[in-house]
């Protein structure tokens, strides 16, 4: 008898870095990704991106888990900790991704000196296109690509493709980018062994079967690199991309840990949810328990009010 395949549910994820507590910007990302994927009948995964051992702290991880639970943002399956998956990333670097990676001994000081010299090079006109070409002052000049340096004693870079990659963003519209021209050969493992964010995120999204990614607009420039890495690693492609407008303070500054954004106060979780939904320009929900508010927010989730927007201001909340 013919077999019928059971369709797999969409899979989304929230992937905070525990370099601080959740603030209103990260809360809106968590809430949006949760409501969106649940509105599709999907699973919402939680991944703690803690490969940066210098900045990440276990106490922040614990507080993030507590805050999400208090807000009713319950994840499916077990929490994944990237700090426990370093061997997996290194295995990919030693096997599938090895042909694209190479050791690099260039220090930051070396590169600053190189870029300072580039600043002296004037712009020129391309004879074929008649377009003005500016020297690329921040893209890695590929000094070490042919040196065959010891991969374990030096940082590792990955060669990103030098052609246009396009993808449709469900909020920001059609996007195009050439990862080699904008990002160059990125560092994927530091000399001390620390794994770069975009490598770990790319591999984990593929290995966890993530189909829908909803995250902040600040990560949009890295998306073509992620697409390239996932393809090179022979992992399933992401079906849908969504990059949310950034939440900004009244002075236009993005809310972030670096900008000392205030941690959320979960003593009134229902009001927090209402505030975040208002910022996300979603239909209002009745103030109730977090569980009931999330159920209503999920049922009426709509990306349309966010489309084409790059920032949302606290002034309008």
C-alpha positions as a Markdown table, in Angstrom:
| # | Residue | x | y | z |
|---|---|---|---|---|
| 1 | Unk | 0.0 | 0.0 | 0.0 |
| 2 | Unk | 1.3 | 3.5 | -0.7 |
| 3 | Unk | 2.5 | 5.4 | 2.3 |
| 4 | Unk | 1.5 | 8.9 | 3.1 |
| 5 | Unk | 4.1 | 11.2 | 4.6 |
| 6 | Unk | 3.1 | 13.1 | 7.7 |
| 7 | Unk | 3.9 | 16.8 | 7.2 |
| 8 | Unk | 6.4 | 18.1 | 9.7 |
| 9 | Unk | 5.4 | 21.2 | 11.6 |
| 10 | Unk | 7.2 | 24.5 | 11.0 |
| 11 | Unk | 10.0 | 25.1 | 13.5 |
| 12 | Unk | 11.0 | 28.5 | 14.9 |
| 13 | Unk | 13.5 | 29.4 | 17.5 |
| 14 | Unk | 14.6 | 32.1 | 20.0 |
| 15 | Unk | 18.3 | 32.2 | 20.5 |
| 16 | Unk | 19.5 | 34.8 | 23.1 |
| 17 | Unk | 23.1 | 35.3 | 24.1 |
| 18 | Unk | 23.4 | 35.4 | 27.9 |
| 19 | Unk | 25.6 | 38.5 | 28.0 |
| 20 | Unk | 22.9 | 40.2 | 30.0 |
| 21 | Unk | 19.3 | 39.9 | 31.0 |
| 22 | Unk | 16.4 | 40.2 | 28.6 |
| 23 | Unk | 15.4 | 43.8 | 27.8 |
| 24 | Unk | 12.4 | 45.1 | 26.0 |
| 25 | Unk | 14.0 | 44.7 | 22.6 |
| 26 | Unk | 14.9 | 41.0 | 23.1 |
| 27 | Unk | 11.5 | 40.4 | 24.7 |
| 28 | Unk | 9.7 | 41.7 | 21.6 |
| 29 | Unk | 11.8 | 39.4 | 19.5 |
| 30 | Unk | 11.0 | 36.4 | 21.7 |
| 31 | Unk | 7.3 | 37.3 | 21.7 |
| 32 | Unk | 7.1 | 37.9 | 18.0 |
| 33 | Unk | 8.9 | 34.6 | 17.1 |
| 34 | Unk | 6.7 | 32.7 | 19.6 |
| 35 | Unk | 3.4 | 34.1 | 18.4 |
| 36 | Unk | 4.3 | 33.8 | 14.7 |
| 37 | Unk | 5.4 | 30.2 | 14.7 |
| 38 | Unk | 2.6 | 29.1 | 17.0 |
| 39 | Unk | 0.1 | 30.8 | 14.7 |
| 40 | Unk | 1.4 | 28.4 | 12.0 |
| 41 | Unk | 0.9 | 25.4 | 14.3 |
| 42 | Unk | 4.7 | 25.0 | 14.7 |
| 43 | Unk | 7.3 | 24.3 | 17.4 |
| 44 | Unk | 9.2 | 27.1 | 19.2 |
| 45 | Unk | 12.7 | 26.1 | 20.3 |
| 46 | Unk | 15.0 | 27.8 | 22.7 |
| 47 | Unk | 18.7 | 27.9 | 22.1 |
| 48 | Unk | 21.2 | 29.6 | 24.4 |
| 49 | Unk | 24.1 | 31.0 | 22.2 |
| 50 | Unk | 26.8 | 31.0 | 24.8 |
| 51 | Unk | 30.0 | 30.3 | 22.8 |
| 52 | Unk | 31.4 | 33.6 | 23.9 |
| 53 | Unk | 32.9 | 32.5 | 27.2 |
| 54 | Unk | 34.3 | 35.9 | 27.9 |
| 55 | Unk | 31.0 | 37.7 | 27.9 |
| 56 | Unk | 28.4 | 35.1 | 28.7 |
| 57 | Unk | 27.4 | 34.3 | 32.2 |
| 58 | Unk | 25.5 | 31.4 | 33.6 |
| 59 | Unk | 23.5 | 33.7 | 35.9 |
| 60 | Unk | 22.1 | 35.5 | 32.9 |
| 61 | Unk | 21.2 | 32.2 | 31.3 |
| 62 | Unk | 19.2 | 31.2 | 34.4 |
| 63 | Unk | 17.5 | 34.6 | 34.5 |
| 64 | Unk | 16.5 | 34.4 | 30.9 |
| 65 | Unk | 14.9 | 31.0 | 31.5 |
| 66 | Unk | 13.0 | 32.3 | 34.5 |
| 67 | Unk | 11.8 | 35.4 | 32.7 |
| 68 | Unk | 10.5 | 33.4 | 29.7 |
| 69 | Unk | 8.6 | 31.0 | 32.0 |
| 70 | Unk | 7.0 | 33.8 | 34.0 |
| 71 | Unk | 5.9 | 35.4 | 30.7 |
| 72 | Unk | 4.3 | 32.1 | 29.6 |
| 73 | Unk | 6.8 | 31.8 | 26.7 |
| 74 | Unk | 7.2 | 28.0 | 27.1 |
| 75 | Unk | 9.6 | 26.4 | 24.6 |
| 76 | Unk | 9.2 | 23.0 | 23.0 |
| 77 | Unk | 11.9 | 20.3 | 23.4 |
| 78 | Unk | 15.0 | 20.6 | 25.5 |
| 79 | Unk | 17.0 | 23.9 | 25.7 |
| 80 | Unk | 20.1 | 23.7 | 23.5 |
| 81 | Unk | 23.3 | 25.2 | 24.8 |
| 82 | Unk | 25.9 | 26.0 | 22.2 |
| 83 | Unk | 28.7 | 25.8 | 24.8 |
| 84 | Unk | 28.0 | 22.1 | 24.9 |
| 85 | Unk | 28.2 | 21.7 | 21.1 |
| 86 | Unk | 31.8 | 22.9 | 20.4 |
| 87 | Unk | 32.9 | 19.5 | 19.3 |
| 88 | Unk | 30.1 | 19.5 | 16.7 |
| 89 | Unk | 31.2 | 22.8 | 15.2 |
| 90 | Unk | 34.8 | 21.7 | 15.1 |
| 91 | Unk | 33.8 | 18.5 | 13.4 |
| 92 | Unk | 32.2 | 20.4 | 10.6 |
| 93 | Unk | 35.2 | 22.7 | 10.3 |
| 94 | Unk | 37.5 | 19.6 | 10.0 |
| 95 | Unk | 35.3 | 17.8 | 7.5 |
| 96 | Unk | 32.5 | 19.3 | 5.3 |
| 97 | Unk | 33.7 | 22.9 | 5.6 |
| 98 | Unk | 37.4 | 22.2 | 5.5 |
| 99 | Unk | 37.9 | 23.0 | 1.8 |
| 100 | Unk | 36.5 | 26.6 | 2.4 |
| 101 | Unk | 38.5 | 27.3 | 5.6 |
| 102 | Unk | 42.1 | 28.3 | 6.2 |
| 103 | Unk | 44.4 | 29.5 | 9.0 |
| 104 | Unk | 45.1 | 33.2 | 9.4 |
| 105 | Unk | 47.8 | 34.9 | 11.5 |
| 106 | Unk | 46.8 | 38.5 | 10.8 |
| 107 | Unk | 46.4 | 40.5 | 14.0 |
| 108 | Unk | 43.9 | 43.3 | 14.4 |
| 109 | Unk | 46.9 | 45.7 | 14.4 |
| 110 | Unk | 48.1 | 44.3 | 11.1 |
| 111 | Unk | 44.7 | 44.9 | 9.5 |
| 112 | Unk | 44.3 | 48.4 | 11.0 |
| 113 | Unk | 47.7 | 49.3 | 9.4 |
| 114 | Unk | 46.6 | 47.8 | 6.1 |
| 115 | Unk | 43.3 | 49.7 | 6.1 |
| 116 | Unk | 45.1 | 52.9 | 7.0 |
| 117 | Unk | 47.2 | 52.5 | 3.9 |
| 118 | Unk | 44.0 | 51.8 | 1.9 |
| 119 | Unk | 42.6 | 55.2 | 3.1 |
| 120 | Unk | 45.2 | 56.8 | 0.9 |
| 121 | Unk | 44.0 | 55.1 | -2.3 |
| 122 | Unk | 41.6 | 57.4 | -4.2 |
| 123 | Unk | 38.3 | 56.2 | -5.7 |
| 124 | Unk | 38.4 | 55.3 | -9.4 |
| 125 | Unk | 35.8 | 54.8 | -12.2 |
| 126 | Unk | 35.2 | 51.3 | -13.5 |
| 127 | Unk | 35.7 | 51.5 | -17.3 |
| 128 | Unk | 33.1 | 48.8 | -18.0 |
| 129 | Unk | 30.3 | 50.1 | -15.8 |
| 130 | Unk | 31.3 | 53.8 | -15.4 |
| 131 | Unk | 30.5 | 53.4 | -11.7 |
| 132 | Unk | 32.7 | 55.0 | -9.0 |
| 133 | Unk | 34.6 | 52.3 | -7.1 |
| 134 | Unk | 35.7 | 52.9 | -3.6 |
| 135 | Unk | 38.5 | 50.9 | -2.0 |
| 136 | Unk | 37.2 | 48.2 | 0.4 |
| 137 | Unk | 38.7 | 49.3 | 3.6 |
| 138 | Unk | 37.2 | 46.8 | 6.0 |
| 139 | Unk | 37.0 | 43.5 | 4.0 |
| 140 | Unk | 39.8 | 41.1 | 4.9 |
| 141 | Unk | 42.5 | 41.3 | 2.2 |
| 142 | Unk | 43.0 | 37.5 | 2.1 |
| 143 | Unk | 46.7 | 37.6 | 3.0 |
| 144 | Unk | 46.8 | 34.1 | 4.4 |
| 145 | Unk | 44.6 | 32.2 | 2.0 |
| 146 | Unk | 47.5 | 30.5 | 0.3 |
| 147 | Unk | 49.9 | 30.1 | 3.3 |
| 148 | Unk | 48.6 | 26.7 | 4.5 |
| 149 | Unk | 49.1 | 27.8 | 8.2 |
| 150 | Unk | 48.4 | 25.3 | 11.0 |
| 151 | Unk | 44.7 | 25.3 | 11.5 |
| 152 | Unk | 44.8 | 24.5 | 15.2 |
| 153 | Unk | 47.4 | 27.2 | 16.1 |
| 154 | Unk | 45.8 | 30.0 | 14.2 |
| 155 | Unk | 42.3 | 31.5 | 13.8 |
| 156 | Unk | 40.2 | 30.0 | 11.0 |
| 157 | Unk | 38.5 | 32.0 | 8.3 |
| 158 | Unk | 35.9 | 30.8 | 5.8 |
| 159 | Unk | 35.8 | 31.8 | 2.2 |
| 160 | Unk | 32.3 | 33.1 | 1.4 |
| 161 | Unk | 31.1 | 33.1 | -2.2 |
| 162 | Unk | 31.6 | 36.0 | -4.5 |
| 163 | Unk | 28.2 | 36.2 | -6.2 |
| 164 | Unk | 24.8 | 37.7 | -5.4 |
| 165 | Unk | 22.5 | 35.7 | -3.1 |
| 166 | Unk | 18.8 | 36.6 | -2.9 |
| 167 | Unk | 16.1 | 35.7 | -0.5 |
| 168 | Unk | 12.7 | 37.0 | 0.3 |
| 169 | Unk | 12.2 | 38.5 | 3.8 |
| 170 | Unk | 8.6 | 38.3 | 5.0 |
| 171 | Unk | 9.0 | 41.7 | 6.7 |
| 172 | Unk | 11.7 | 43.6 | 4.8 |
| 173 | Unk | 10.9 | 42.3 | 1.3 |
| 174 | Unk | 13.3 | 41.0 | -1.3 |
| 175 | Unk | 17.0 | 41.1 | -0.3 |
| 176 | Unk | 20.2 | 40.7 | -2.3 |
| 177 | Unk | 23.7 | 40.5 | -1.1 |
| 178 | Unk | 27.2 | 39.4 | -2.1 |
| 179 | Unk | 28.7 | 37.9 | 1.1 |
| 180 | Unk | 32.3 | 38.1 | -0.2 |
| 181 | Unk | 32.0 | 41.7 | -1.1 |
| 182 | Unk | 30.3 | 42.8 | 2.1 |
| 183 | Unk | 31.7 | 40.4 | 4.7 |
| 184 | Unk | 34.8 | 38.9 | 3.1 |
| 185 | Unk | 36.5 | 35.8 | 4.6 |
| 186 | Unk | 35.0 | 35.8 | 8.0 |
| 187 | Unk | 36.6 | 34.4 | 11.2 |
| 188 | Unk | 34.7 | 31.3 | 12.2 |
| 189 | Unk | 37.0 | 30.1 | 15.0 |
| 190 | Unk | 39.3 | 32.4 | 17.0 |
| 191 | Unk | 42.8 | 31.4 | 17.9 |
| 192 | Unk | 41.7 | 30.5 | 21.4 |
| 193 | Unk | 39.1 | 28.1 | 20.0 |
| 194 | Unk | 36.1 | 30.3 | 20.5 |
| 195 | Unk | 33.5 | 29.6 | 17.8 |
| 196 | Unk | 32.0 | 32.6 | 15.9 |
| 197 | Unk | 28.3 | 33.4 | 16.3 |
| 198 | Unk | 27.3 | 33.0 | 12.6 |
| 199 | Unk | 29.0 | 29.6 | 12.2 |
| 200 | Unk | 27.3 | 28.1 | 15.3 |
| 201 | Unk | 23.9 | 29.7 | 14.5 |
| 202 | Unk | 24.1 | 28.4 | 10.9 |
| 203 | Unk | 25.0 | 24.8 | 11.9 |
| 204 | Unk | 22.5 | 24.7 | 14.7 |
| 205 | Unk | 19.6 | 26.1 | 12.6 |
| 206 | Unk | 20.2 | 23.3 | 10.1 |
| 207 | Unk | 20.8 | 20.5 | 12.6 |
| 208 | Unk | 17.7 | 21.5 | 14.6 |
| 209 | Unk | 15.5 | 21.6 | 11.5 |
| 210 | Unk | 14.6 | 25.2 | 11.9 |
| 211 | Unk | 12.3 | 26.3 | 9.0 |
| 212 | Unk | 11.3 | 29.8 | 10.0 |
| 213 | Unk | 13.7 | 32.4 | 11.5 |
| 214 | Unk | 12.3 | 35.6 | 13.0 |
| 215 | Unk | 15.0 | 37.8 | 14.5 |
| 216 | Unk | 16.2 | 41.4 | 14.8 |
| 217 | Unk | 17.0 | 43.5 | 11.7 |
| 218 | Unk | 20.6 | 44.0 | 13.0 |
| 219 | Unk | 21.3 | 40.4 | 11.9 |
| 220 | Unk | 20.0 | 40.9 | 8.4 |
| 221 | Unk | 23.5 | 41.7 | 6.9 |
| 222 | Unk | 24.7 | 38.3 | 8.1 |
| 223 | Unk | 21.9 | 36.3 | 6.4 |
| 224 | Unk | 23.7 | 35.7 | 3.0 |
| 225 | Unk | 26.7 | 34.4 | 5.0 |
| 226 | Unk | 24.4 | 32.0 | 6.9 |
| 227 | Unk | 22.7 | 30.8 | 3.7 |
| 228 | Unk | 26.2 | 30.1 | 2.2 |
| 229 | Unk | 27.5 | 28.3 | 5.3 |
| 230 | Unk | 24.4 | 26.1 | 5.5 |
| 231 | Unk | 24.6 | 25.2 | 1.9 |
| 232 | Unk | 28.3 | 24.4 | 2.2 |
| 233 | Unk | 27.6 | 22.2 | 5.2 |
| 234 | Unk | 24.9 | 20.4 | 3.3 |
| 235 | Unk | 22.2 | 21.3 | 5.7 |
| 236 | Unk | 18.5 | 22.0 | 4.9 |
| 237 | Unk | 17.8 | 25.6 | 3.9 |
| 238 | Unk | 15.6 | 27.9 | 5.9 |
| 239 | Unk | 12.2 | 28.2 | 4.3 |
| 240 | Unk | 11.2 | 31.6 | 5.6 |
| 241 | Unk | 13.1 | 34.7 | 6.9 |
| 242 | Unk | 11.7 | 37.5 | 8.9 |
| 243 | Unk | 13.8 | 40.4 | 10.2 |
| 244 | Unk | 12.0 | 42.5 | 12.8 |
| 245 | Unk | 12.3 | 46.3 | 13.1 |
| 246 | Unk | 14.6 | 47.3 | 15.9 |
| 247 | Unk | 13.1 | 48.7 | 19.1 |
| 248 | Unk | 14.7 | 52.2 | 19.7 |
| 249 | Unk | 14.7 | 54.5 | 22.6 |
| 250 | Unk | 13.2 | 58.0 | 22.3 |
| 251 | Unk | 16.6 | 59.4 | 21.1 |
| 252 | Unk | 16.7 | 56.8 | 18.2 |
| 253 | Unk | 19.2 | 54.5 | 19.8 |
| 254 | Unk | 18.7 | 50.8 | 19.4 |
| 255 | Unk | 17.8 | 49.0 | 22.7 |
| 256 | Unk | 20.7 | 46.6 | 23.4 |
| 257 | Unk | 22.9 | 45.4 | 26.2 |
| 258 | Unk | 25.8 | 47.4 | 24.8 |
| 259 | Unk | 23.6 | 50.5 | 25.1 |
| 260 | Unk | 22.7 | 49.6 | 28.7 |
| 261 | Unk | 19.1 | 48.8 | 28.0 |
| 262 | Unk | 17.2 | 48.2 | 31.2 |
| 263 | Unk | 16.4 | 44.6 | 32.0 |
| 264 | Unk | 12.7 | 43.7 | 31.9 |
| 265 | Unk | 10.8 | 43.7 | 35.2 |
| 266 | Unk | 8.6 | 40.6 | 35.3 |
| 267 | Unk | 6.6 | 41.5 | 38.4 |
| 268 | Unk | 3.8 | 42.5 | 36.1 |
| 269 | Unk | 4.2 | 40.0 | 33.2 |
| 270 | Unk | 0.8 | 40.7 | 31.7 |
| 271 | Unk | 1.6 | 44.4 | 31.3 |
| 272 | Unk | 4.9 | 43.5 | 29.7 |
| 273 | Unk | 3.2 | 41.4 | 27.2 |
| 274 | Unk | 0.7 | 44.1 | 26.4 |
| 275 | Unk | 3.5 | 46.7 | 26.0 |
| 276 | Unk | 5.5 | 44.4 | 23.7 |
| 277 | Unk | 2.4 | 43.6 | 21.5 |
| 278 | Unk | 1.7 | 47.3 | 21.2 |
| 279 | Unk | 5.3 | 48.0 | 20.1 |
| 280 | Unk | 4.9 | 45.2 | 17.5 |
| 281 | Unk | 1.7 | 47.0 | 16.3 |
| 282 | Unk | -0.4 | 43.9 | 16.9 |
| 283 | Unk | -4.2 | 44.0 | 17.7 |
| 284 | Unk | -4.7 | 44.6 | 21.4 |
| 285 | Unk | -5.5 | 41.7 | 23.7 |
| 286 | Unk | -7.4 | 41.6 | 27.0 |
| 287 | Unk | -5.2 | 42.0 | 30.1 |
| 288 | Unk | -5.4 | 38.6 | 31.6 |
| 289 | Unk | -3.0 | 35.8 | 32.6 |
| 290 | Unk | 0.1 | 35.5 | 30.3 |
| 291 | Unk | -1.2 | 32.2 | 29.0 |
| 292 | Unk | -4.5 | 33.6 | 27.9 |
| 293 | Unk | -3.0 | 36.8 | 26.5 |
| 294 | Unk | -0.5 | 34.7 | 24.4 |
| 295 | Unk | -3.3 | 32.5 | 23.2 |
| 296 | Unk | -5.2 | 35.5 | 21.9 |
| 297 | Unk | -2.1 | 37.2 | 20.5 |
| 298 | Unk | -1.2 | 34.0 | 18.6 |
| 299 | Unk | -4.7 | 33.7 | 17.2 |
| 300 | Unk | -4.6 | 37.2 | 15.7 |
| 301 | Unk | -0.8 | 37.5 | 14.9 |
| 302 | Unk | -0.2 | 39.6 | 11.8 |
| 303 | Unk | 3.1 | 40.5 | 10.1 |
| 304 | Unk | 1.5 | 43.1 | 7.9 |
| 305 | Unk | 1.8 | 46.1 | 10.2 |
| 306 | Unk | 5.6 | 45.5 | 10.5 |
| 307 | Unk | 6.3 | 45.2 | 6.8 |
| 308 | Unk | 8.9 | 47.6 | 5.4 |
| 309 | Unk | 9.6 | 49.1 | 8.9 |
| 310 | Unk | 13.2 | 49.3 | 10.1 |
| 311 | Unk | 12.6 | 50.6 | 13.6 |
| 312 | Unk | 9.9 | 50.9 | 16.2 |
| 313 | Unk | 10.1 | 53.7 | 18.7 |
| 314 | Unk | 9.2 | 53.6 | 22.4 |
| 315 | Unk | 7.8 | 57.0 | 21.9 |
| 316 | Unk | 4.7 | 55.4 | 20.3 |
| 317 | Unk | 4.1 | 52.8 | 22.9 |
